[in-house]
Amino acid sequence: MSIQLFREYIEVCHDGNQAKAALALDVSRSTVNKILAGTRGITPDLAEKIEKDSGGRYSRVPLIWPDESE
């Protein structure tokens, strides 16, 4: 679930551009790629950045604890 939310965040907030999302979140493009591939998780710090960058549209809670959002 958190990967789907992350993918949606990139699509909605950054027109699907992973490089723009990485820049906005102050992470590398490699980090964005690894999260989308499922080889790296979303840290609480990153989830907070996503929530802030999206103006609250994507809450950090389901990004960190996807089971609690279902």
N, CA, C and O atoms as a CHARMM CRD file, in Angstrom:
* protein
*
  280
    1    1 MET  N      0.81800  -1.20200   0.00000 PROA 1      0.00000
    2    1 MET  CA     0.00000   0.00000   0.00000 PROA 1      0.00000
    3    1 MET  C      0.85600   1.25800   0.00000 PROA 1      0.00000
    4    1 MET  O      0.55500   2.20700  -0.72400 PROA 1      0.00000
    5    2 SER  N      1.92600   1.28300   0.80600 PROA 2      0.00000
    6    2 SER  CA     2.73200   2.50000   0.87000 PROA 2      0.00000
    7    2 SER  C      3.43000   2.78100  -0.45700 PROA 2      0.00000
    8    2 SER  O      3.64100   3.94300  -0.80300 PROA 2      0.00000
    9    3 ILE  N      3.79300   1.74100  -1.20600 PROA 3      0.00000
   10    3 ILE  CA     4.41700   1.95800  -2.52000 PROA 3      0.00000
   11    3 ILE  C      3.40300   2.58900  -3.46500 PROA 3      0.00000
   12    3 ILE  O      3.74600   3.49500  -4.22500 PROA 3      0.00000
   13    4 GLN  N      2.17700   2.12600  -3.42700 PROA 4      0.00000
   14    4 GLN  CA     1.13100   2.71200  -4.27200 PROA 4      0.00000
   15    4 GLN  C      0.89200   4.17500  -3.91800 PROA 4      0.00000
   16    4 GLN  O      0.73800   5.01700  -4.80300 PROA 4      0.00000
   17    5 LEU  N      0.86300   4.47400  -2.62600 PROA 5      0.00000
   18    5 LEU  CA     0.67900   5.86200  -2.18900 PROA 5      0.00000
   19    5 LEU  C      1.85300   6.72500  -2.62600 PROA 5      0.00000
   20    5 LEU  O      1.67000   7.86400  -3.05800 PROA 5      0.00000
   21    6 PHE  N      3.05900   6.18000  -2.51300 PROA 6      0.00000
   22    6 PHE  CA     4.24400   6.92100  -2.91700 PROA 6      0.00000
   23    6 PHE  C      4.22000   7.18900  -4.42000 PROA 6      0.00000
   24    6 PHE  O      4.53000   8.29300  -4.86700 PROA 6      0.00000
   25    7 ARG  N      3.85000   6.17400  -5.18800 PROA 7      0.00000
   26    7 ARG  CA     3.74000   6.33100  -6.64000 PROA 7      0.00000
   27    7 ARG  C      2.68100   7.39800  -6.97800 PROA 7      0.00000
   28    7 ARG  O      2.89500   8.23700  -7.85300 PROA 7      0.00000
   29    8 GLU  N      1.55600   7.35400  -6.28400 PROA 8      0.00000
   30    8 GLU  CA     0.49900   8.33900  -6.50600 PROA 8      0.00000
   31    8 GLU  C      0.96700   9.74100  -6.13700 PROA 8      0.00000
   32    8 GLU  O      0.68100  10.70400  -6.84900 PROA 8      0.00000
   33    9 TYR  N      1.68500   9.85500  -5.02600 PROA 9      0.00000
   34    9 TYR  CA     2.23600  11.15000  -4.61100 PROA 9      0.00000
   35    9 TYR  C      3.11900  11.73200  -5.71400 PROA 9      0.00000
   36    9 TYR  O      3.00600  12.91400  -6.04300 PROA 9      0.00000
   37   10 ILE  N      3.99000  10.91400  -6.28200 PROA 10     0.00000
   38   10 ILE  CA     4.87400  11.39200  -7.34700 PROA 10     0.00000
   39   10 ILE  C      4.06000  11.82700  -8.55700 PROA 10     0.00000
   40   10 ILE  O      4.34200  12.86100  -9.16200 PROA 10     0.00000
   41   11 GLU  N      3.06100  11.04500  -8.90400 PROA 11     0.00000
   42   11 GLU  CA     2.22600  11.37100 -10.06400 PROA 11     0.00000
   43   11 GLU  C      1.45000  12.67100  -9.84700 PROA 11     0.00000
   44   11 GLU  O      1.43800  13.54100 -10.71800 PROA 11     0.00000
   45   12 VAL  N      0.81400  12.80000  -8.70700 PROA 12     0.00000
   46   12 VAL  CA    -0.04800  13.95200  -8.43000 PROA 12     0.00000
   47   12 VAL  C      0.75800  15.21700  -8.13100 PROA 12     0.00000
   48   12 VAL  O      0.45200  16.28700  -8.65800 PROA 12     0.00000
   49   13 CYS  N      1.75700  15.10100  -7.31100 PROA 13     0.00000
   50   13 CYS  CA     2.48200  16.28800  -6.85000 PROA 13     0.00000
   51   13 CYS  C      3.65600  16.69200  -7.73900 PROA 13     0.00000
   52   13 CYS  O      4.10800  17.83700  -7.70200 PROA 13     0.00000
   53   14 HSD  N      4.14700  15.73900  -8.54100 PROA 14     0.00000
   54   14 HSD  CA     5.33500  16.03300  -9.35400 PROA 14     0.00000
   55   14 HSD  C      5.18200  15.56600 -10.80100 PROA 14     0.00000
   56   14 HSD  O      6.17200  15.31300 -11.48800 PROA 14     0.00000
   57   15 ASP  N      3.94200  15.45400 -11.25100 PROA 15     0.00000
   58   15 ASP  CA     3.64100  15.07100 -12.63500 PROA 15     0.00000
   59   15 ASP  C      4.36500  13.79700 -13.06400 PROA 15     0.00000
   60   15 ASP  O      4.73800  13.64800 -14.22700 PROA 15     0.00000
   61   16 GLY  N      4.55900  12.88800 -12.12400 PROA 16     0.00000
   62   16 GLY  CA     5.20000  11.61400 -12.42500 PROA 16     0.00000
   63   16 GLY  C      6.70900  11.69200 -12.55500 PROA 16     0.00000
   64   16 GLY  O      7.34900  10.69800 -12.89900 PROA 16     0.00000
   65   17 ASN  N      7.28100  12.84000 -12.29000 PROA 17     0.00000
   66   17 ASN  CA     8.71500  13.03800 -12.46800 PROA 17     0.00000
   67   17 ASN  C      9.46200  12.66200 -11.18100 PROA 17     0.00000
   68   17 ASN  O      9.39300  13.37300 -10.17900 PROA 17     0.00000
   69   18 GLN  N     10.16900  11.54000 -11.23000 PROA 18     0.00000
   70   18 GLN  CA    10.88600  11.05200 -10.05800 PROA 18     0.00000
   71   18 GLN  C     12.01300  11.98900  -9.64200 PROA 18     0.00000
   72   18 GLN  O     12.28700  12.13400  -8.45100 PROA 18     0.00000
   73   19 ALA  N     12.66300  12.62100 -10.60200 PROA 19     0.00000
   74   19 ALA  CA    13.75600  13.54800 -10.28000 PROA 19     0.00000
   75   19 ALA  C     13.22600  14.75500  -9.50800 PROA 19     0.00000
   76   19 ALA  O     13.86300  15.20900  -8.55800 PROA 19     0.00000
   77   20 LYS  N     12.07200  15.27500  -9.90700 PROA 20     0.00000
   78   20 LYS  CA    11.46900  16.41000  -9.19200 PROA 20     0.00000
   79   20 LYS  C     11.07300  16.00300  -7.77800 PROA 20     0.00000
   80   20 LYS  O     11.26300  16.76500  -6.83000 PROA 20     0.00000
   81   21 ALA  N     10.52700  14.80800  -7.64100 PROA 21     0.00000
   82   21 ALA  CA    10.14300  14.31700  -6.31900 PROA 21     0.00000
   83   21 ALA  C     11.37200  14.16100  -5.43500 PROA 21     0.00000
   84   21 ALA  O     11.34900  14.54500  -4.26600 PROA 21     0.00000
   85   22 ALA  N     12.43700  13.60400  -5.98100 PROA 22     0.00000
   86   22 ALA  CA    13.67000  13.42800  -5.21700 PROA 22     0.00000
   87   22 ALA  C     14.20800  14.77200  -4.74100 PROA 22     0.00000
   88   22 ALA  O     14.63200  14.90700  -3.59300 PROA 22     0.00000
   89   23 LEU  N     14.18800  15.74900  -5.61400 PROA 23     0.00000
   90   23 LEU  CA    14.66200  17.08600  -5.26300 PROA 23     0.00000
   91   23 LEU  C     13.80200  17.69900  -4.15700 PROA 23     0.00000
   92   23 LEU  O     14.32500  18.27200  -3.20100 PROA 23     0.00000
   93   24 ALA  N     12.49500  17.57600  -4.29500 PROA 24     0.00000
   94   24 ALA  CA    11.58000  18.13700  -3.29400 PROA 24     0.00000
   95   24 ALA  C     11.74900  17.46700  -1.93600 PROA 24     0.00000
   96   24 ALA  O     11.58100  18.10400  -0.89600 PROA 24     0.00000
   97   25 LEU  N     12.08400  16.17700  -1.95100 PROA 25     0.00000
   98   25 LEU  CA    12.21500  15.41800  -0.70300 PROA 25     0.00000
   99   25 LEU  C     13.64300  15.40300  -0.16500 PROA 25     0.00000
  100   25 LEU  O     13.90400  14.85900   0.90800 PROA 25     0.00000
  101   26 ASP  N     14.56100  16.00200  -0.91700 PROA 26     0.00000
  102   26 ASP  CA    15.97200  16.04600  -0.53000 PROA 26     0.00000
  103   26 ASP  C     16.56000  14.64200  -0.37400 PROA 26     0.00000
  104   26 ASP  O     17.26400  14.34800   0.59200 PROA 26     0.00000
  105   27 VAL  N     16.25300  13.78600  -1.34900 PROA 27     0.00000
  106   27 VAL  CA    16.82700  12.44000  -1.42400 PROA 27     0.00000
  107   27 VAL  C     17.34200  12.22900  -2.84100 PROA 27     0.00000
  108   27 VAL  O     17.06000  13.02600  -3.73600 PROA 27     0.00000
  109   28 SER  N     18.09100  11.16400  -3.04000 PROA 28     0.00000
  110   28 SER  CA    18.60000  10.87700  -4.37700 PROA 28     0.00000
  111   28 SER  C     17.52200  10.22400  -5.23900 PROA 28     0.00000
  112   28 SER  O     16.54900   9.66800  -4.72900 PROA 28     0.00000
  113   29 ARG  N     17.71600  10.30100  -6.54800 PROA 29     0.00000
  114   29 ARG  CA    16.80000   9.59800  -7.45700 PROA 29     0.00000
  115   29 ARG  C     16.87500   8.09900  -7.21700 PROA 29     0.00000
  116   29 ARG  O     15.88800   7.38400  -7.39300 PROA 29     0.00000
  117   30 SER  N     18.03800   7.63200  -6.82000 PROA 30     0.00000
  118   30 SER  CA    18.21400   6.21600  -6.50800 PROA 30     0.00000
  119   30 SER  C     17.31500   5.79200  -5.34800 PROA 30     0.00000
  120   30 SER  O     16.73600   4.70500  -5.36500 PROA 30     0.00000
  121   31 THR  N     17.20400   6.65100  -4.35200 PROA 31     0.00000
  122   31 THR  CA    16.33100   6.35400  -3.21300 PROA 31     0.00000
  123   31 THR  C     14.88600   6.24600  -3.66400 PROA 31     0.00000
  124   31 THR  O     14.17400   5.32700  -3.25900 PROA 31     0.00000
  125   32 VAL  N     14.44800   7.17500  -4.50000 PROA 32     0.00000
  126   32 VAL  CA    13.08000   7.13600  -5.02800 PROA 32     0.00000
  127   32 VAL  C     12.86500   5.83600  -5.80000 PROA 32     0.00000
  128   32 VAL  O     11.84200   5.17300  -5.62900 PROA 32     0.00000
  129   33 ASN  N     13.82000   5.47300  -6.64300 PROA 33     0.00000
  130   33 ASN  CA    13.72900   4.23500  -7.42000 PROA 33     0.00000
  131   33 ASN  C     13.64000   3.00600  -6.53100 PROA 33     0.00000
  132   33 ASN  O     12.84500   2.10400  -6.79600 PROA 33     0.00000
  133   34 LYS  N     14.44300   2.96200  -5.48800 PROA 34     0.00000
  134   34 LYS  CA    14.45400   1.80600  -4.57900 PROA 34     0.00000
  135   34 LYS  C     13.12500   1.68000  -3.83600 PROA 34     0.00000
  136   34 LYS  O     12.63800   0.57100  -3.62000 PROA 34     0.00000
  137   35 ILE  N     12.54400   2.79800  -3.44900 PROA 35     0.00000
  138   35 ILE  CA    11.23400   2.75200  -2.77300 PROA 35     0.00000
  139   35 ILE  C     10.18200   2.21200  -3.73700 PROA 35     0.00000
  140   35 ILE  O      9.37300   1.36100  -3.36600 PROA 35     0.00000
  141   36 LEU  N     10.19400   2.70200  -4.96400 PROA 36     0.00000
  142   36 LEU  CA     9.21700   2.24600  -5.96500 PROA 36     0.00000
  143   36 LEU  C      9.40800   0.77800  -6.31700 PROA 36     0.00000
  144   36 LEU  O      8.44600   0.08500  -6.64800 PROA 36     0.00000
  145   37 ALA  N     10.65100   0.30200  -6.24600 PROA 37     0.00000
  146   37 ALA  CA    10.94600  -1.10500  -6.54400 PROA 37     0.00000
  147   37 ALA  C     10.64900  -2.00700  -5.35100 PROA 37     0.00000
  148   37 ALA  O     10.62800  -3.23100  -5.48500 PROA 37     0.00000
  149   38 GLY  N     10.42300  -1.41000  -4.19500 PROA 38     0.00000
  150   38 GLY  CA    10.12000  -2.19800  -3.00800 PROA 38     0.00000
  151   38 GLY  C     11.34700  -2.71200  -2.28400 PROA 38     0.00000
  152   38 GLY  O     11.22600  -3.55500  -1.39500 PROA 38     0.00000
  153   39 THR  N     12.53000  -2.22400  -2.64100 PROA 39     0.00000
  154   39 THR  CA    13.75300  -2.67600  -1.97800 PROA 39     0.00000
  155   39 THR  C     14.17500  -1.76300  -0.83600 PROA 39     0.00000
  156   39 THR  O     15.13900  -2.04900  -0.12600 PROA 39     0.00000
  157   40 ARG  N     13.46000  -0.68400  -0.66600 PROA 40     0.00000
  158   40 ARG  CA    13.72600   0.24800   0.43000 PROA 40     0.00000
  159   40 ARG  C     12.39100   0.77600   0.93300 PROA 40     0.00000
  160   40 ARG  O     11.48000   1.04600   0.15000 PROA 40     0.00000
  161   41 GLY  N     12.28900   0.91800   2.23100 PROA 41     0.00000
  162   41 GLY  CA    11.05100   1.41600   2.81300 PROA 41     0.00000
  163   41 GLY  C     11.04100   2.93000   2.95000 PROA 41     0.00000
  164   41 GLY  O     12.04200   3.60100   2.69900 PROA 41     0.00000
  165   42 ILE  N      9.91300   3.44500   3.34600 PROA 42     0.00000
  166   42 ILE  CA     9.75600   4.87300   3.59400 PROA 42     0.00000
  167   42 ILE  C      9.99100   5.11000   5.08100 PROA 42     0.00000
  168   42 ILE  O      9.27400   4.57500   5.92600 PROA 42     0.00000
  169   43 THR  N     10.99400   5.91200   5.38900 PROA 43     0.00000
  170   43 THR  CA    11.32300   6.20800   6.78100 PROA 43     0.00000
  171   43 THR  C     10.33100   7.22800   7.33600 PROA 43     0.00000
  172   43 THR  O      9.67700   7.94200   6.57600 PROA 43     0.00000
  173   44 PRO  N     10.22300   7.29400   8.65200 PROA 44     0.00000
  174   44 PRO  CA     9.35200   8.31100   9.23800 PROA 44     0.00000
  175   44 PRO  C      9.73200   9.73000   8.80700 PROA 44     0.00000
  176   44 PRO  O      8.85600  10.56600   8.58500 PROA 44     0.00000
  177   45 ASP  N     11.03300  10.00100   8.68900 PROA 45     0.00000
  178   45 ASP  CA    11.49200  11.32500   8.26100 PROA 45     0.00000
  179   45 ASP  C     11.02600  11.62300   6.83700 PROA 45     0.00000
  180   45 ASP  O     10.54800  12.72100   6.55300 PROA 45     0.00000
  181   46 LEU  N     11.16500  10.65200   5.95200 PROA 46     0.00000
  182   46 LEU  CA    10.74400  10.84100   4.56700 PROA 46     0.00000
  183   46 LEU  C      9.22500  10.98300   4.47900 PROA 46     0.00000
  184   46 LEU  O      8.71900  11.79700   3.70600 PROA 46     0.00000
  185   47 ALA  N      8.51100  10.20300   5.25800 PROA 47     0.00000
  186   47 ALA  CA     7.04700  10.29600   5.26000 PROA 47     0.00000
  187   47 ALA  C      6.59700  11.68300   5.69600 PROA 47     0.00000
  188   47 ALA  O      5.62300  12.21900   5.16800 PROA 47     0.00000
  189   48 GLU  N      7.30100  12.25800   6.65100 PROA 48     0.00000
  190   48 GLU  CA     6.97400  13.61400   7.10300 PROA 48     0.00000
  191   48 GLU  C      7.22900  14.63000   5.98300 PROA 48     0.00000
  192   48 GLU  O      6.44800  15.56300   5.79800 PROA 48     0.00000
  193   49 LYS  N      8.32100  14.44400   5.24100 PROA 49     0.00000
  194   49 LYS  CA     8.62000  15.33200   4.11300 PROA 49     0.00000
  195   49 LYS  C      7.55000  15.21700   3.02800 PROA 49     0.00000
  196   49 LYS  O      7.15900  16.22000   2.43000 PROA 49     0.00000
  197   50 ILE  N      7.07600  13.99600   2.77500 PROA 50     0.00000
  198   50 ILE  CA     6.02500  13.78100   1.77600 PROA 50     0.00000
  199   50 ILE  C      4.74300  14.49700   2.21200 PROA 50     0.00000
  200   50 ILE  O      4.09600  15.17600   1.41500 PROA 50     0.00000
  201   51 GLU  N      4.39300  14.33400   3.48200 PROA 51     0.00000
  202   51 GLU  CA     3.18700  14.98600   3.99700 PROA 51     0.00000
  203   51 GLU  C      3.29700  16.50800   3.84600 PROA 51     0.00000
  204   51 GLU  O      2.34800  17.16100   3.41400 PROA 51     0.00000
  205   52 LYS  N      4.44400  17.06200   4.19800 PROA 52     0.00000
  206   52 LYS  CA     4.64600  18.50800   4.10500 PROA 52     0.00000
  207   52 LYS  C      4.63700  18.96800   2.65000 PROA 52     0.00000
  208   52 LYS  O      3.98600  19.95900   2.31800 PROA 52     0.00000
  209   53 ASP  N      5.35500  18.25700   1.77900 PROA 53     0.00000
  210   53 ASP  CA     5.42600  18.64100   0.37400 PROA 53     0.00000
  211   53 ASP  C      4.07000  18.56200  -0.31700 PROA 53     0.00000
  212   53 ASP  O      3.77700  19.34300  -1.22200 PROA 53     0.00000
  213   54 SER  N      3.25100  17.61600   0.11500 PROA 54     0.00000
  214   54 SER  CA     1.93900  17.45000  -0.51400 PROA 54     0.00000
  215   54 SER  C      0.86700  18.32700   0.13200 PROA 54     0.00000
  216   54 SER  O     -0.30500  18.24500  -0.23400 PROA 54     0.00000
  217   55 GLY  N      1.25600  19.14800   1.07000 PROA 55     0.00000
  218   55 GLY  CA     0.28600  20.00300   1.74800 PROA 55     0.00000
  219   55 GLY  C     -0.70400  19.21600   2.58800 PROA 55     0.00000
  220   55 GLY  O     -1.82500  19.66700   2.82100 PROA 55     0.00000
  221   56 GLY  N     -0.29100  18.04200   3.04200 PROA 56     0.00000
  222   56 GLY  CA    -1.14200  17.20500   3.88500 PROA 56     0.00000
  223   56 GLY  C     -2.01300  16.21600   3.12700 PROA 56     0.00000
  224   56 GLY  O     -2.71500  15.41100   3.73700 PROA 56     0.00000
  225   57 ARG  N     -1.97100  16.27100   1.80900 PROA 57     0.00000
  226   57 ARG  CA    -2.78800  15.34200   1.01400 PROA 57     0.00000
  227   57 ARG  C     -2.38800  13.88400   1.27500 PROA 57     0.00000
  228   57 ARG  O     -3.24400  13.00000   1.30900 PROA 57     0.00000
  229   58 TYR  N     -1.09900  13.64100   1.45700 PROA 58     0.00000
  230   58 TYR  CA    -0.59600  12.29400   1.74500 PROA 58     0.00000
  231   58 TYR  C     -0.06100  12.27500   3.16800 PROA 58     0.00000
  232   58 TYR  O      1.04300  12.74700   3.44000 PROA 58     0.00000
  233   59 SER  N     -0.85700  11.72500   4.06300 PROA 59     0.00000
  234   59 SER  CA    -0.50300  11.65500   5.47200 PROA 59     0.00000
  235   59 SER  C      0.66100  10.69300   5.68800 PROA 59     0.00000
  236   59 SER  O      0.77700   9.67600   5.00400 PROA 59     0.00000
  237   60 ARG  N      1.50600  11.02400   6.63300 PROA 60     0.00000
  238   60 ARG  CA     2.66700  10.17500   6.90700 PROA 60     0.00000
  239   60 ARG  C      2.27000   8.82600   7.51300 PROA 60     0.00000
  240   60 ARG  O      2.99700   7.84700   7.34300 PROA 60     0.00000
  241   61 VAL  N      1.15900   8.75200   8.20000 PROA 61     0.00000
  242   61 VAL  CA     0.78600   7.51300   8.89700 PROA 61     0.00000
  243   61 VAL  C      0.64200   6.32000   7.95000 PROA 61     0.00000
  244   61 VAL  O      1.29400   5.30400   8.18800 PROA 61     0.00000
  245   62 PRO  N     -0.17500   6.38000   6.88500 PROA 62     0.00000
  246   62 PRO  CA    -0.27400   5.21100   6.00700 PROA 62     0.00000
  247   62 PRO  C      1.00300   4.95300   5.20000 PROA 62     0.00000
  248   62 PRO  O      1.19800   3.84900   4.69200 PROA 62     0.00000
  249   63 LEU  N      1.86500   5.95400   5.08000 PROA 63     0.00000
  250   63 LEU  CA     3.13500   5.74600   4.39600 PROA 63     0.00000
  251   63 LEU  C      4.09500   4.93100   5.25100 PROA 63     0.00000
  252   63 LEU  O      4.89000   4.14600   4.73600 PROA 63     0.00000
  253   64 ILE  N      4.01100   5.12700   6.57000 PROA 64     0.00000
  254   64 ILE  CA     4.90900   4.40800   7.49000 PROA 64     0.00000
  255   64 ILE  C      4.30800   3.07900   7.92500 PROA 64     0.00000
  256   64 ILE  O      4.99400   2.05700   7.94300 PROA 64     0.00000
  257   65 TRP  N      3.02700   3.09500   8.27600 PROA 65     0.00000
  258   65 TRP  CA     2.32500   1.90800   8.75600 PROA 65     0.00000
  259   65 TRP  C      1.15000   1.59600   7.84900 PROA 65     0.00000
  260   65 TRP  O      0.00600   1.90000   8.18800 PROA 65     0.00000
  261   66 PRO  N      1.41900   0.99200   6.69700 PROA 66     0.00000
  262   66 PRO  CA     0.35100   0.78400   5.71300 PROA 66     0.00000
  263   66 PRO  C     -0.80900  -0.07100   6.21500 PROA 66     0.00000
  264   66 PRO  O     -1.93800   0.12100   5.76500 PROA 66     0.00000
  265   67 ASP  N     -0.57200  -0.99900   7.12200 PROA 67     0.00000
  266   67 ASP  CA    -1.65500  -1.86500   7.59500 PROA 67     0.00000
  267   67 ASP  C     -2.70400  -1.09500   8.38500 PROA 67     0.00000
  268   67 ASP  O     -3.87100  -1.48400   8.39900 PROA 67     0.00000
  269   68 GLU  N     -2.31000  -0.01700   9.03500 PROA 68     0.00000
  270   68 GLU  CA    -3.25000   0.75700   9.85200 PROA 68     0.00000
  271   68 GLU  C     -4.16800   1.62900   9.01200 PROA 68     0.00000
  272   68 GLU  O     -5.16900   2.13500   9.52000 PROA 68     0.00000
  273   69 SER  N     -3.84600   1.81300   7.73900 PROA 69     0.00000
  274   69 SER  CA    -4.67700   2.66900   6.88700 PROA 69     0.00000
  275   69 SER  C     -5.76700   1.88500   6.16900 PROA 69     0.00000
  276   69 SER  O     -6.64300   2.47500   5.53700 PROA 69     0.00000
  277   70 GLU  N     -5.71800   0.57500   6.26200 PROA 70     0.00000
  278   70 GLU  CA    -6.69100  -0.25600   5.54500 PROA 70     0.00000
  279   70 GLU  C     -8.00200  -0.37000   6.28400 PROA 70     0.00000
  280   70 GLU  O     -8.92200  -1.03600   5.80900 PROA 70     0.00000
